[in-house]
């Protein structure tokens, strides 16, 4: 799956976060100057499937404009599994999509999404996530053959 950089304003959370944990993560990202792991996001709807604390750290605390993301077809069970983190709160794909659409977020750690494909670390410099997409030209991220994606939220580099 290709690494993409999406504007945070286009991403849709579906569950609440542990604010102190997100603040701690923001401090870690700031200290390292690097976002190590991309968010897992549903194609089309831009619902965040994994990475709510990273999303909050980037948006609310660090005030970046973009986030590194890997997109997945949420309707394809061969790509993404969903399971509840909590035994007291069953959750389905429909629950996740409804929560994101209505902004009536699910409780903290209510859903656990697992990808059936490898998501490589991205190691993106924090300084670059507030810049325009054209500023990423020629920069390679992560391991293997993960060059900068050509698609930037409707813009091409």
ChimeraX attribute file (.defattr): number of C-alpha atoms within 10 A of each C-alpha:
attribute: neighborCount
match mode: 1-to-1
recipient: residues
	/A:1	12
	/A:2	17
	/A:3	24
	/A:4	22
	/A:5	23
	/A:6	23
	/A:7	20
	/A:8	19
	/A:9	10
	/A:10	12
	/A:11	20
	/A:12	21
	/A:13	27
	/A:14	27
	/A:15	20
	/A:16	16
	/A:17	20
	/A:18	13
	/A:19	12
	/A:20	10
	/A:21	13
	/A:22	20
	/A:23	19
	/A:24	13
	/A:25	19
	/A:26	24
	/A:27	15
	/A:28	14
	/A:29	19
	/A:30	18
	/A:31	9
	/A:32	12
	/A:33	16
	/A:34	17
	/A:35	23
	/A:36	18
	/A:37	19
	/A:38	24
	/A:39	24
	/A:40	24
	/A:41	24
	/A:42	22
	/A:43	14
	/A:44	10
	/A:45	15
	/A:46	21
	/A:47	22
	/A:48	24
	/A:49	26
	/A:50	22
	/A:51	17
	/A:52	22
	/A:53	22
	/A:54	24
	/A:55	26
	/A:56	22
	/A:57	24
	/A:58	26
	/A:59	18
	/A:60	13
	/A:61	15
	/A:62	18
	/A:63	13
	/A:64	19
	/A:65	17
	/A:66	26
	/A:67	26
	/A:68	24
	/A:69	26
	/A:70	22
	/A:71	20
	/A:72	21
	/A:73	14
	/A:74	23
	/A:75	12
	/A:76	9
	/A:77	11
	/A:78	11
	/A:79	13
	/A:80	18
	/A:81	16
	/A:82	17
	/A:83	15
	/A:84	15
	/A:85	15
	/A:86	14
	/A:87	9
	/A:88	8
	/A:89	12
	/A:90	12
	/A:91	18
	/A:92	13
	/A:93	15
	/A:94	9
	/A:95	15
	/A:96	22
	/A:97	22
	/A:98	15
	/A:99	18
	/A:100	21
	/A:101	15
	/A:102	9
	/A:103	13
	/A:104	14
	/A:105	19
	/A:106	20
	/A:107	14
	/A:108	14
	/A:109	15
	/A:110	20
	/A:111	24
	/A:112	14
	/A:113	17
	/A:114	14
	/A:115	17
	/A:116	12
	/A:117	11
	/A:118	7
	/A:119	17
	/A:120	18
	/A:121	15
	/A:122	20
	/A:123	17
	/A:124	20
	/A:125	15
	/A:126	20
	/A:127	12
	/A:128	17
	/A:129	25
	/A:130	16
	/A:131	13
	/A:132	12
	/A:133	22
	/A:134	11
	/A:135	12
	/A:136	15
	/A:137	12
	/A:138	11
	/A:139	11
	/A:140	16
	/A:141	20
	/A:142	17
	/A:143	11
	/A:144	8
	/A:145	9
	/A:146	17
	/A:147	16
	/A:148	20
	/A:149	19
	/A:150	16
	/A:151	15
	/A:152	17
	/A:153	13
	/A:154	8
	/A:155	9
	/A:156	10
	/A:157	14
